[in-house]
Amino acid sequence: MALAEILKTIRKELNLTQELLARDLNISFSTLNRWENSRTVPSRLARMRLLDYCIKNGVSAEIVSELERAK
């Protein structure tokens, strides 16, 4: 699964808008939007923070696993 799809799935599972997820991750809405539209990719640190956020907020193990494998 592509990172853009994973991000959309995370938002859907947590019932969040891009704005709310961006705020929770302490990034700008435009940054998250670029990630979801495959215009840019998150840094390694940002991906680690996203993974930690998903684990803490109960995102399904399947999606967490996909996130760990995503490039």
PyMOL commands that place a pseudoatom at each C-alpha (Angstrom):
pseudoatom trace, name=CA, resn=MET, resi=1, chain=A, elem=C, hetatm=0, pos=[0.000, 0.000, 0.000]
pseudoatom trace, name=CA, resn=ALA, resi=2, chain=A, elem=C, hetatm=0, pos=[1.320, 3.445, -0.904]
pseudoatom trace, name=CA, resn=LEU, resi=3, chain=A, elem=C, hetatm=0, pos=[1.990, 5.970, 1.846]
pseudoatom trace, name=CA, resn=ALA, resi=4, chain=A, elem=C, hetatm=0, pos=[-0.723, 8.286, 0.506]
pseudoatom trace, name=CA, resn=GLU, resi=5, chain=A, elem=C, hetatm=0, pos=[-3.303, 5.499, 0.850]
pseudoatom trace, name=CA, resn=ILE, resi=6, chain=A, elem=C, hetatm=0, pos=[-2.050, 4.636, 4.332]
pseudoatom trace, name=CA, resn=LEU, resi=7, chain=A, elem=C, hetatm=0, pos=[-2.456, 8.235, 5.471]
pseudoatom trace, name=CA, resn=LYS, resi=8, chain=A, elem=C, hetatm=0, pos=[-6.000, 8.392, 4.136]
pseudoatom trace, name=CA, resn=THR, resi=9, chain=A, elem=C, hetatm=0, pos=[-6.826, 5.097, 5.844]
pseudoatom trace, name=CA, resn=ILE, resi=10, chain=A, elem=C, hetatm=0, pos=[-5.417, 6.367, 9.148]
pseudoatom trace, name=CA, resn=ARG, resi=11, chain=A, elem=C, hetatm=0, pos=[-7.573, 9.478, 8.920]
pseudoatom trace, name=CA, resn=LYS, resi=12, chain=A, elem=C, hetatm=0, pos=[-10.629, 7.412, 8.066]
pseudoatom trace, name=CA, resn=GLU, resi=13, chain=A, elem=C, hetatm=0, pos=[-10.052, 5.007, 10.989]
pseudoatom trace, name=CA, resn=LEU, resi=14, chain=A, elem=C, hetatm=0, pos=[-9.599, 7.883, 13.423]
pseudoatom trace, name=CA, resn=ASN, resi=15, chain=A, elem=C, hetatm=0, pos=[-12.384, 9.945, 11.821]
pseudoatom trace, name=CA, resn=LEU, resi=16, chain=A, elem=C, hetatm=0, pos=[-10.100, 12.965, 11.333]
pseudoatom trace, name=CA, resn=THR, resi=17, chain=A, elem=C, hetatm=0, pos=[-9.825, 15.659, 8.695]
pseudoatom trace, name=CA, resn=GLN, resi=18, chain=A, elem=C, hetatm=0, pos=[-6.462, 16.558, 7.206]
pseudoatom trace, name=CA, resn=GLU, resi=19, chain=A, elem=C, hetatm=0, pos=[-6.469, 19.686, 9.352]
pseudoatom trace, name=CA, resn=LEU, resi=20, chain=A, elem=C, hetatm=0, pos=[-7.031, 17.767, 12.586]
pseudoatom trace, name=CA, resn=LEU, resi=21, chain=A, elem=C, hetatm=0, pos=[-4.434, 15.104, 11.837]
pseudoatom trace, name=CA, resn=ALA, resi=22, chain=A, elem=C, hetatm=0, pos=[-1.917, 17.755, 10.820]
pseudoatom trace, name=CA, resn=ARG, resi=23, chain=A, elem=C, hetatm=0, pos=[-2.534, 19.592, 14.086]
pseudoatom trace, name=CA, resn=ASP, resi=24, chain=A, elem=C, hetatm=0, pos=[-2.135, 16.378, 16.096]
pseudoatom trace, name=CA, resn=LEU, resi=25, chain=A, elem=C, hetatm=0, pos=[1.167, 15.667, 14.327]
pseudoatom trace, name=CA, resn=ASN, resi=26, chain=A, elem=C, hetatm=0, pos=[2.292, 19.280, 14.757]
pseudoatom trace, name=CA, resn=ILE, resi=27, chain=A, elem=C, hetatm=0, pos=[2.738, 19.792, 11.023]
pseudoatom trace, name=CA, resn=SER, resi=28, chain=A, elem=C, hetatm=0, pos=[1.018, 22.137, 8.604]
pseudoatom trace, name=CA, resn=PHE, resi=29, chain=A, elem=C, hetatm=0, pos=[-2.112, 21.184, 6.721]
pseudoatom trace, name=CA, resn=SER, resi=30, chain=A, elem=C, hetatm=0, pos=[-0.255, 21.780, 3.439]
pseudoatom trace, name=CA, resn=THR, resi=31, chain=A, elem=C, hetatm=0, pos=[2.492, 19.345, 4.434]
pseudoatom trace, name=CA, resn=LEU, resi=32, chain=A, elem=C, hetatm=0, pos=[-0.016, 16.586, 5.177]
pseudoatom trace, name=CA, resn=ASN, resi=33, chain=A, elem=C, hetatm=0, pos=[-1.883, 17.403, 1.980]
pseudoatom trace, name=CA, resn=ARG, resi=34, chain=A, elem=C, hetatm=0, pos=[1.325, 17.053, -0.053]
pseudoatom trace, name=CA, resn=TRP, resi=35, chain=A, elem=C, hetatm=0, pos=[2.017, 13.688, 1.583]
pseudoatom trace, name=CA, resn=GLU, resi=36, chain=A, elem=C, hetatm=0, pos=[-1.491, 12.431, 0.813]
pseudoatom trace, name=CA, resn=ASN, resi=37, chain=A, elem=C, hetatm=0, pos=[-1.236, 13.574, -2.789]
pseudoatom trace, name=CA, resn=SER, resi=38, chain=A, elem=C, hetatm=0, pos=[2.215, 11.986, -3.247]
pseudoatom trace, name=CA, resn=ARG, resi=39, chain=A, elem=C, hetatm=0, pos=[3.879, 15.310, -4.006]
pseudoatom trace, name=CA, resn=THR, resi=40, chain=A, elem=C, hetatm=0, pos=[6.379, 14.882, -1.163]
pseudoatom trace, name=CA, resn=VAL, resi=41, chain=A, elem=C, hetatm=0, pos=[7.248, 12.209, 1.367]
pseudoatom trace, name=CA, resn=PRO, resi=42, chain=A, elem=C, hetatm=0, pos=[7.734, 12.610, 5.104]
pseudoatom trace, name=CA, resn=SER, resi=43, chain=A, elem=C, hetatm=0, pos=[11.226, 12.593, 6.549]
pseudoatom trace, name=CA, resn=ARG, resi=44, chain=A, elem=C, hetatm=0, pos=[12.362, 9.605, 8.558]
pseudoatom trace, name=CA, resn=LEU, resi=45, chain=A, elem=C, hetatm=0, pos=[11.689, 11.514, 11.792]
pseudoatom trace, name=CA, resn=ALA, resi=46, chain=A, elem=C, hetatm=0, pos=[8.190, 12.496, 10.635]
pseudoatom trace, name=CA, resn=ARG, resi=47, chain=A, elem=C, hetatm=0, pos=[7.433, 8.877, 9.750]
pseudoatom trace, name=CA, resn=MET, resi=48, chain=A, elem=C, hetatm=0, pos=[8.588, 7.744, 13.194]
pseudoatom trace, name=CA, resn=ARG, resi=49, chain=A, elem=C, hetatm=0, pos=[6.341, 10.354, 14.823]
pseudoatom trace, name=CA, resn=LEU, resi=50, chain=A, elem=C, hetatm=0, pos=[3.422, 9.255, 12.636]
pseudoatom trace, name=CA, resn=LEU, resi=51, chain=A, elem=C, hetatm=0, pos=[4.001, 5.623, 13.581]
pseudoatom trace, name=CA, resn=ASP, resi=52, chain=A, elem=C, hetatm=0, pos=[4.125, 6.497, 17.279]
pseudoatom trace, name=CA, resn=TYR, resi=53, chain=A, elem=C, hetatm=0, pos=[0.931, 8.557, 16.910]
pseudoatom trace, name=CA, resn=CYS, resi=54, chain=A, elem=C, hetatm=0, pos=[-0.852, 5.633, 15.239]
pseudoatom trace, name=CA, resn=ILE, resi=55, chain=A, elem=C, hetatm=0, pos=[0.182, 3.191, 17.949]
pseudoatom trace, name=CA, resn=LYS, resi=56, chain=A, elem=C, hetatm=0, pos=[-0.903, 5.550, 20.746]
pseudoatom trace, name=CA, resn=ASN, resi=57, chain=A, elem=C, hetatm=0, pos=[-4.260, 6.238, 19.080]
pseudoatom trace, name=CA, resn=GLY, resi=58, chain=A, elem=C, hetatm=0, pos=[-5.226, 2.640, 18.386]
pseudoatom trace, name=CA, resn=VAL, resi=59, chain=A, elem=C, hetatm=0, pos=[-4.857, 2.484, 14.622]
pseudoatom trace, name=CA, resn=SER, resi=60, chain=A, elem=C, hetatm=0, pos=[-5.293, -1.119, 13.467]
pseudoatom trace, name=CA, resn=ALA, resi=61, chain=A, elem=C, hetatm=0, pos=[-2.239, -3.368, 13.554]
pseudoatom trace, name=CA, resn=GLU, resi=62, chain=A, elem=C, hetatm=0, pos=[-2.590, -3.986, 9.816]
pseudoatom trace, name=CA, resn=ILE, resi=63, chain=A, elem=C, hetatm=0, pos=[-2.228, -0.281, 9.008]
pseudoatom trace, name=CA, resn=VAL, resi=64, chain=A, elem=C, hetatm=0, pos=[0.634, 0.143, 11.482]
pseudoatom trace, name=CA, resn=SER, resi=65, chain=A, elem=C, hetatm=0, pos=[2.390, -2.757, 9.769]
pseudoatom trace, name=CA, resn=GLU, resi=66, chain=A, elem=C, hetatm=0, pos=[1.785, -1.185, 6.338]
pseudoatom trace, name=CA, resn=LEU, resi=67, chain=A, elem=C, hetatm=0, pos=[3.175, 2.106, 7.612]
pseudoatom trace, name=CA, resn=GLU, resi=68, chain=A, elem=C, hetatm=0, pos=[6.315, 0.378, 8.858]
pseudoatom trace, name=CA, resn=ARG, resi=69, chain=A, elem=C, hetatm=0, pos=[6.859, -1.168, 5.412]
pseudoatom trace, name=CA, resn=ALA, resi=70, chain=A, elem=C, hetatm=0, pos=[5.912, 1.878, 3.307]
pseudoatom trace, name=CA, resn=LYS, resi=71, chain=A, elem=C, hetatm=0, pos=[8.622, 3.684, 1.421]
for i in range(1, 71): cmd.bond("trace and resi %d" % i, "trace and resi %d" % (i + 1))
show_as sticks, trace
zoom trace
